[in-house]
Amino acid sequence: MTDSVSTYSSRRTFVWVMLAFFAPLLMAFVLYYGIGWHPGKMNNKGELITPAISLPDVALHKPDGTMLDEHWLQHKWTLVYLGDGTCDRFCRDALLTTRNIRMLLGKDSVRVQRAFLFSGSCCEQPYFSTEQSDLIQARLDDVTGQSLLKMFPHSDEALQAQRIYIIDPLGNLMMQYQSGADARDLYADLKKLLSLSHIG
């Protein structure tokens, strides 16, 4: 009799422990997926790309004809600007914005890289070698480049849209900024991403 009572009591305790453990998880699941309650969303300034677009590892041609390592999008946050290789004033302003933002990050600047992906003739010297010496430059003219370009939102006009994009250290295209976006907004978003991220 005592063993039976003891067994029942142990089972009841076990059930209560399991309920205490799983109830909050079940409630969170119902709130998030059932009614769409998303607490603590990132108060971002740029346009979040949802769902994020997982970009493939691709080896692109650099202006000198050599190839980028196919894993160049991995392990670092990447600020990307797409445009024509002639890089007009708007292009240079955008590249200057990304350069200044990276510099403002201080010790976190090593976690960020910048890239100019272009179509057409590039890149004017000495501007790129002196003013944009840390900039990754790669062509989108060939089949591989075109396949990558098609993965960007509104790819048919992406080269003319003068947008800046953020790609995370896993190669996910996750945020974009329209032409003329406030550099302070981009900086604030990137700073927050770096502070929250345990990758890259």
C-alpha positions in Angstrom: 0.0 0.0 0.0 2.8 2.4 1.0 4.7 1.5 -2.2 1.6 2.2 -4.3 1.1 5.6 -2.6 4.8 6.5 -3.0 4.7 5.5 -6.7 1.6 7.6 -7.3 3.1 10.6 -5.5 6.3 10.3 -7.5 4.4 10.1 -10.8 2.3 13.2 -9.8 5.5 15.1 -8.9 7.0 14.1 -12.2 3.9 15.2 -14.2 4.0 18.6 -12.4 7.7 19.1 -13.1 7.1 18.3 -16.8 4.2 20.7 -17.0 6.2 23.4 -15.3 8.9 22.9 -17.9 6.8 22.6 -21.1 3.9 25.0 -20.3 6.0 28.2 -21.0 7.3 26.7 -24.2 3.8 25.7 -25.3 2.5 29.2 -24.5 5.3 30.9 -26.4 4.6 28.6 -29.4 0.9 29.5 -29.4 1.6 33.2 -29.0 4.2 33.3 -31.7 2.8 31.0 -34.3 -0.9 31.0 -33.3 -1.7 34.7 -32.9 1.4 36.2 -34.5 2.6 38.0 -31.3 6.3 38.9 -31.9 7.8 40.6 -28.8 11.0 42.6 -29.0 11.2 42.9 -32.7 14.4 44.7 -33.8 13.5 48.4 -34.3 15.4 48.6 -37.5 15.7 51.6 -39.8 16.4 49.8 -43.0 14.0 47.5 -44.9 14.2 43.9 -43.5 14.2 41.3 -46.2 11.9 38.5 -45.0 12.5 35.8 -45.3 16.3 36.4 -45.5 17.8 35.2 -48.8 20.5 32.6 -48.5 23.1 33.5 -51.1 25.3 30.7 -52.5 29.0 30.5 -52.3 30.2 31.8 -55.7 33.5 32.7 -57.1 33.2 36.0 -58.9 35.7 37.7 -61.2 37.6 40.7 -59.9 38.4 43.7 -62.2 41.9 42.3 -62.8 40.6 39.0 -64.0 41.5 37.0 -60.9 38.8 35.2 -58.9 37.3 35.9 -55.4 37.4 33.0 -53.1 34.0 31.4 -53.3 33.5 31.7 -49.5 34.0 35.5 -49.5 30.6 36.1 -48.0 31.2 33.9 -45.0 32.4 34.8 -41.5 31.9 38.6 -41.8 29.1 41.1 -42.1 29.1 42.5 -45.6 27.9 45.9 -46.8 27.2 45.5 -50.5 26.5 48.2 -53.1 25.3 47.1 -56.6 25.9 49.4 -59.6 27.4 50.2 -62.9 31.2 49.8 -63.1 31.6 53.5 -64.1 30.5 54.4 -60.5 28.9 57.8 -60.8 28.6 60.4 -58.0 25.7 58.5 -56.4 27.8 55.3 -56.4 30.8 57.1 -54.9 28.6 58.6 -52.2 27.3 55.2 -51.3 30.8 53.7 -51.2 32.0 56.6 -49.1 29.0 56.0 -46.7 29.9 52.3 -46.3 33.6 53.2 -45.7 32.8 55.8 -43.1 30.4 53.5 -41.3 33.0 50.8 -41.1 35.5 53.2 -39.7 33.1 54.4 -37.1 32.7 50.9 -35.8 36.1 51.0 -34.2 37.3 47.6 -32.9 34.2 46.0 -34.5 35.4 47.2 -38.0 37.3 43.9 -38.4 33.9 42.1 -38.4 32.7 44.0 -41.4 33.7 44.0 -45.0 32.5 46.1 -48.0 31.8 45.0 -51.5 31.0 46.7 -54.8 29.3 44.3 -57.3 29.2 45.8 -60.7 28.3 45.4 -64.3 30.3 47.0 -67.2 33.7 48.6 -67.2 35.4 49.1 -63.8 37.2 50.5 -62.0 38.6 54.0 -62.3 42.1 54.6 -61.0 43.5 56.1 -58.9 40.1 56.6 -57.1 39.5 53.0 -56.2 43.1 52.2 -55.2 43.5 55.2 -53.0 40.0 56.1 -51.7 38.5 52.5 -51.6 41.5 50.4 -51.0 39.7 47.9 -48.7 36.7 47.5 -51.0 36.0 44.1 -52.5 35.2 44.5 -56.2 33.6 41.8 -58.4 31.8 41.5 -61.7 28.2 40.4 -62.3 28.5 40.2 -66.1 29.1 36.5 -66.5 26.7 33.6 -65.9 27.7 33.2 -62.3 27.4 36.8 -61.5 24.0 37.0 -63.2 22.7 34.1 -61.2 23.8 35.8 -58.0 22.2 39.1 -59.1 18.9 37.4 -59.7 18.7 36.5 -56.0 18.5 40.1 -54.9 15.1 41.7 -54.5 13.8 43.4 -57.6 16.8 42.1 -59.5 15.7 43.5 -62.8 16.5 47.0 -61.6 18.9 46.3 -58.7 21.9 47.7 -60.6 20.2 51.0 -61.1 18.5 51.3 -57.7 21.6 52.5 -55.8 20.7 50.4 -52.8 23.0 49.3 -50.0 22.5 45.8 -48.6 23.6 44.0 -45.4 24.5 40.3 -45.7 25.1 38.4 -42.4 28.2 36.2 -41.8 26.3 33.1 -42.9 25.7 34.6 -46.4 22.1 35.6 -45.7 20.9 38.8 -47.5 18.8 40.3 -44.8 18.4 44.1 -45.0 18.4 46.8 -47.7 18.5 50.6 -47.8 17.1 52.8 -50.5 19.1 55.3 -52.4 19.8 58.3 -50.3 19.1 56.6 -47.0 20.4 58.3 -43.9 23.9 56.9 -43.1 23.1 57.2 -39.4 20.3 54.7 -39.8 22.5 52.2 -41.5 25.2 52.7 -38.8 22.6 52.3 -36.0 21.2 49.0 -37.5 24.7 47.5 -38.1 25.9 48.5 -34.7 22.9 46.8 -33.1 23.3 43.7 -35.3 27.0 43.4 -34.2 26.1 43.8 -30.6 23.4 41.1 -30.7 25.3 38.7 -33.0 27.4 35.8 -31.8 28.6 35.0 -35.3 31.0 37.0 -37.5 
